[in-house]
Amino acid sequence: MSQSPFVSRPTPITNATHTQQPSGMPIHKYGQYEAVVIPDRTWPEKRITKAPRWLSTDLRDGNQALIDPMSPARKREMFDLLVRMGYKEIEVGFPSSGETDFAFVRSIIEDGAIPDDVTISVLTQAREDLIERTVESLIGARRATVHLYNATAPTFRRVVFRGSKEQIKQIAVDGTRLVMEYAEKLLGPETTFGYQYSPEIFTDTELDFALEVCEAVCDVWQPGPGREIILNLPATVERSTPSTHADRFEWMSRNLTRREHICVSVHPHNDRGTAVAAAELAIMAGADRIEGCLFGQGERTGNVDLVTLGMNLFSQGVDPQIDFSQIDEIRRTSEYCNQMEVHPRHPYAGDLVYTAFSGSHQDAIKKGFDAMEADAAAQGKTVDDIEWAVPYLPIDPKDVGRSYEAVIRVNSQSGKGGIAYVLKNDHKLDLPRRMQIEFSKIIQQKTDTEGGEVTPAAIWAVFQDEYLPNPDNAWGRIQLRSGQSTSDTDGTDTLTVEAVVDGVDTVLTGSGNGPISAFFAALQSIGVDARLLDYQEHTMSEGASAQAASYIECAIDGKVLWGIGIDANTTRASLKAVISAVNRSAR
């Protein structure tokens, strides 16, 4: 039959209907970042296969960005945390900025708080009085680095310092010479001394000039075998794509002389929201070290996040050489020291990052856990010994000290998979799929009525009330007292059940091709017309005293309902499951 030409049809969407309109914002005020021409760039084909060197600047760059800078006690707490985690290079302050930072540096040296294999670093500007005070703070340290910086970017040269390129380069050269002189004068042979230089803002500085300044600094320091220099190339304000950032690092790494004696360090900030990507691509482009802060603390949008960077490596099977196995302790300590909360959606560490509310996500996660258990059993291994493969969970939460309890949480967006996961994880009940659907509708009704999240405890309370009457909540027509089954030679089972039916002690008797069939026959005598549709059971633990869970799907007086029974005796568990369904049908 042909369709009438007058039937209304929806208008198809076309590209024209999606044309974006001008925003009206003052885009003329802003210029584009400088591109780097490297036709034969190699970093896109590289992979990160080992951890870079790490430097934490939580106590310096992170601390200076706080509304309420850390007290000495909070600073010490942060320092001790960084040491426990395994950081071997820690920037501990700006000692020439005031007595607080100077006293802290002295305290960790004099208290013997710095392990022999940890190098502390201190920052200074390129003024002689500040350099002297900075080096003075390091007297008695075993391993120490002075980090000197000066601004080299065009806007700073023009607006802040009003100096020529040659004058700016001379500041870096003179500052380096002064650091060397005061180290020779003030530090004894017990101190292994190092030097770091930063041309700030490297990512806004012309590449050829950044190279010229770094080479001039190296000419003074004279890096060589056993005499490293750290050249830190900071994105003090992030202004380009991560790919351009990587190009700048590959260009510098190719053009620096004495490269084998230079540690090229990355110091990204997150103004464009891509600091993690910029750091990773810079390492691919030849950088050796990353400077950053835990959870991205720092000025404006923060320094690059060392936790995310380290855990990104871990998630790819690369040892970050930093211990994140107690990530909640790390987060709590950081929050205490910084007096700032870590966002609940923060990668790897936030309260909600291993939590699924969506029903489809929950179902996939539950199936992923089940598949992991099955795969491990098939290989004769434990789940911890096979490759992790659970949908929506890039790592095993247990590896960072999280329990599985919070992986799936239930609200109005949740489905059967999440609810089933809670029951299996917390109560060892592996509900059949159709029973999952049945119970999820009960929970959905609760969430639609009350709103908000349903806790695992509330889910269990609803489940017990719906399927598992107890002495405090003895609902339903039938309560089981005891049952005894005998089998004839022809395979017929006769079942005798002592029960309370409608408040009266009753003996029910029936025969069938098994205890469940016999019980259905016995129920006929009290007017219950029940028919078995599905039956499943499983043990809930190992050992002789293990309990069994039985699940029965029944058609009862035209209703299809599930029941569950739990008992150490599998036959009693089955009878309890039938009674659970029958009692539910009469509610």
Summary of the structure (lengths in Angstrom):
residues: 587
radius of gyration: 34.4
end to end distance: 51.3
largest distance: 107.5
contacts: 1911
relative contact order: 0.07
helix: 44%
strand: 21%
